[in-house]
């Protein structure tokens, strides 16, 4: 990958997060450095309590860091405070989320679960549904477009969740243990889809995982220990 | 934009429908209570309207004839009829009794009226079947709600009466249907004692030396005849000549006849403001309690529905849904529940209202007012759930 001309999708420099104050203060992130390029899928691994979820929440603009620098697609998002006033719009338009459980909206059908995001951004219903169908087609679940969420298998639900995360052309997707509830075959399928989507839409994807069977698929892995990241070259094993 | 509230309702429509029906039955009870109050007011109004009177002349210092006992001689009307402005007078006797009919006991108001001339005040305004009372004794006109049929014979105290006419919506201020009989019959029903009581009374009178004096023939018989009957009525109803001032005529009657005369406005005040005031307060209290209970139930239901969607709401916030989108979803659900509850409530009140023993009057204005109140209650009840939803941290969707 030629990274010379590209702007990193995510660039973190010395990112810190402290919970509490005084004696009760806990430093969850002690200066995280990370760079993720468009079209790249990187792993974020580490033991429980190492700060993975805290980092994901900071990246998702859900909690505010307490120090450092955060840049998304070339724009400074955080530096001694948020640099963007509407964090909801930031999350809606520039960050996609994929969770351990799909967390789809049970009272919407498959298409509308995906179309909801563009609609929230103000897109016309027809345009939003068209975009949803395109993504569902790309993820091979278009045949379930009208189905209720409860009628889908776990793997299908996770594909719909991935489609939703891509619905607003987000340059960044944060995936929190997306393969945890799946068996090996389905877990690898999800990883293959994520890699394909990253390539197709030039989306940067960070996958937080404990899942040993998918770790070899990453070309780069960030290991987080004691609130700091350590970059490691992954095996990049073909899926 | 997708209507999230509608989709959520459709997704769990069975639960929503049954909740709405349950709420509707409560709202129906509330509307019925309001209808009972309106019915009481209407009964009082109908009693005044159907009497055909402009003035009610009663015993001095009483609130008769409906709110308090009143007793005046049955020839007082002659003096009143001669006063300027008086067009027509009619004696009236009222008493409420238990009537046995078709194996059931029911409460009816007996109305004694002058039958010598049709159209006197106190007579029923119209008949739905049959004819007016033509004979001086043992004929009756009954309100349809008594269940009596034309030609049927019914026992009222000591005698049987033939129903010769039927009328409608002639009820006492308590809502008891009326049975009209001749004034003499009503006086008998009200005052004539049974045979045992008469024998006993005669013996007591005969034992009184004041009535059984030697050398005064006929005194004992006269005293005994006097104690066995009454020539009293409860009120004289007066119809005024066109253009006559009711207050002026009432003032003349009070001045010259030493009686109390009430105008229509005063009688309305007695019946509505005094006679049913306690019942109205009672119903008012019930309405307040039911409104509070309704609000609490809607708040609880909406809060529970919202709490069941915590994760979805956290996801919605995380993916960028505005607070107003989430608040509108909850508000719309609360209003939908209120609307469903109101529709069920109005339908059920209309369904079970006629089965109530008392007249239940469901006015369109009350229904509109009730609808507005339900909507306001629903909106207020959603506030707790909205506050809870907006307090949800989007980070909860990520976990960790």
Interface residues (C-beta under 8 A of the other chain):
Chain A: X52 X53 X54 X56 X57 X60 X62 X63 X88 X89 X91 X92 X93 X97 X99 X100 X103 X105 X106 X107 X108 X112 X115 X116 X117 X119 X120 X121 X125 X148 X164 X176
Chain B: X1 X2 X4 X7 X8 X10 X11 X12 X311 X312 X315 X316 X317 X318 X319 X320 X321 X322 X325 X393 X394 X395 X397 X398 X399 X400
